[in-house]
Amino acid sequence: MTTSLSSSHPPGKLAATDQHQCSIGLANLEETVAVTADDLDAALSSVVASLRPATDLDWSARAGSLEWDCWHTAEHIGDCLMSFAGQLVARPEKRFVRFMATADKDASAEQVLEFAEAGGRILAATVRTSGPAVRAYHPTGQADPEGFAAMGCVETLLHGDDIAQGLGFAIDPPRDVCARVLTRLFPEAAQELARVDPWAALRWSTGRIELPGRPKLKEWRWRGAPLGE
């Protein structure tokens, strides 16, 4: 089964970007702490800081290899992260909460980026006020607040990079956040890629790039449920 970076929208193909290495690895998974709302805030801040100077460019450009343009990809981030917040609040067991958040059709690039950030900050606030015993539906498992925070990080980072690619550059996210998210959602990959740059490992795990001796994945699935469940 191929997992898309989406809550309610159809999936788009994931784009490959150049891989690079850094000194931060995942060699000691025992020392990797839980993904928190602070990590989601850090991911959001990193992406928004990278994209905001580019809001005067043409956001009708295709976002990486996705079927969406940059504007609609940013709208998707906001919708998806608000959807995750809705799951934690309503806590349905077998489906997503039936709503969709959209930006105004005449919103500028700066305004749709603001919409994306707002969705993420709402999710971060919801994660902070949700107890660790909370569980809610996701197709990849009954997820806890940490799981939704991690999924929110992936949506933000991967689609933020899609937008950046469409505008002619790449993002450079915090590697400690990438490492924690990789361990939470892709624990097997985190162990196997312990000496790989966490951002490259995260992109490989979501079918974006190939790594030495590891072709690009055609199918992939993250783990929504807590690691011990």
N, C-alpha and C positions, 0 to 999 in steps of 0.2 A: 504494500500500500504506500502510495506517495503522499506525504503530508505537505500541505501547502501552508504558506505563511498567511493564513486567512482565518477569520472567524465565520463570516457569513458570505463573503464574496468568492467567486470562482478563482482557482489558483492561476498564477502566472508562472511562466518558466523562470528559473533562477539564473542570474547571469554570473559568469566567471570573472574574477578579477585577479590581478597579479598577486601571487603569494609572496610572503616575505617572512623572515624569521626574526625572533627577538629573544632576549635572554629569559623572559618569563615563561616558564613551562608548567606542566601539570604533573611533575614527577612525584610529588607527595600529595596524593588525593586526600589523605587523612587530614591535611592541614587546610583544605579548601572549605571555607565556611559557607553557610547557607546564602542563597540569593535573597536579597532584601529589597524593600522599597527604595532604599538608598542607592542600590545598584541600578534600579530602573531610572531613578532621577539622574544618575551619572550618565547612563546611556542616552537618555533624552537630551541632556545638556550638551553632550558631545556632538550628537547629530544636529541639533538645532544650531549650535555654534558653527558647525561646518557649512550648513546649508543657508543660513540667514544672509551671508554676504552674496549669495548667488540668486537672491530672489528677484533681481533685475534682469535675469536671463529668461530664455524662452521655456517655460514649464509645460508647454505643449509637446516638447520633445519626448521621445520614447524613453522610459526609465530602464536603462540597461537593456536586458533582453526580455523584459516583461511585455505583456500585451498592453499594459496601461501606460499613459504618459506620466510625467513627473507630478503634475497637479493631482491626478486621480490616485496616484500611489500615496501621496501625502494624505489625501482624504481617507484612503483605506487605513492608514496607520491610526488616525484618530478614531475611526469607526471600530476598528478591531480592538483597540485598547479600552474603549468605552464598553464594548461588549464583554470583555473580560471582567471589568468592574461590575457590570450587571450580573454576571454569573456569581461573583462572590457575595453580592447583596441578596439576590433572590434564591440562590443555591438550588437550582433545578437539578434533578438527578439524571434525566434522560434526554435533555435537549438544551439548545441555546435559548435564552430569553428572546422573545420575538420582537425585536426592534432593530432599526438601522439608523445610525447617525450619519448625517451628510453635511458637507459645507455648503454655504450659499453658492449658487452656480456662478455668480459674478464676483466671487472672492478672488482677490489677487493672490499671487504666489506667496507673498508675505503672510497674508491672512489665512491661507490654507495650511501653511506651516504652523501658524499659531493654533489652528484647529487640531492638528496632529499632536502638538505639544500639550494642549489642554486635555485631550483624551488620555495621554500618558500620565499627566499629573493627577488626574482623577483616579486612574488605576492605582497609582502609587499611594494616594491617600486612602483608598479602599483597602489595599493590602495592609497598611499600618493599623487599621481599625478592625481587621478580621483576625480572630483567634486561630491558632495553629491547627485546631481540630476541624475547622471549616473545610468542607469538600463541596465541589460543584462540578457539573458535567463539562467534559471536553472529550472529543472523539478519541484522544490518545490516553484516556484514563481519568478517573475522578480526581481532579486536581485540588491541591491545597493552595493557600495564598502564595507560598514560595514558588509553586509551579506556575501560577499565573504571572507572578513577577518575572520569572525567567522567560516565559513565553512572550511577555511584553517586551523584554530586552531584545529577544531575537527578532520580533516583528520590527522594532524600532531600528536596530542596527542593520539588518539585512535589507530592508526596504529603504532605509536612509541611504545606504550605499548604492542601491539601484538608482535612486534619484540623483545622487552625486555623479554616477557614471553617465547618466543621460545628459548631465550638464557639463561633463568633461573633466571630472576629477574623482577622487576617492576619499572616503572618510578614514580616520585613524582612531578607532575607539580605544577606551581604556582596557588594557590586557587583563587586569585582575578581574574585571567584570566578565569579560569573555571566558576566562578560565572557570569562574564559578557557574556561569550559565551552561557551559559545555558539560561540566560535571553533573549538574542537576538534570539536564534534559537528554544528554547523550553519554551516560556513564561508561559504556564500553569503549566508545571512541576516546573519551578522556584518558582512559588507561592505556589504550593502544597508541595514542598520539602524545604521550607524556612529554616528549622533547620537542614538540612542534609548537610554533607560535600559536597561542590560543585563538587568535582571530582567524588565522589560516585554517586551523582545525575546525572552527565553528563553520566557516564557509564550506569546507569539504563535507562536513556532516550534513549540511543542507543542500548538497548537490550543486554547489556553485563552482568549485574549482577541482582540479586534480592535484594530487600530491605525489612526490616521488614514489613510484611503486604502487600507487593507489589511484586508479582511474576515477573520473568524476562519477558520483553516484547518480543512477537513474531513478532509484526509488529510495526513500528514506522516511523515517518516522521517529519523532522524539517521544520522550516518556513524560506524559502529563501527571501521572500519579506519583506520589512520594516514593522515594527509592526503596523503602522498606515495605511497600504495600503491593 
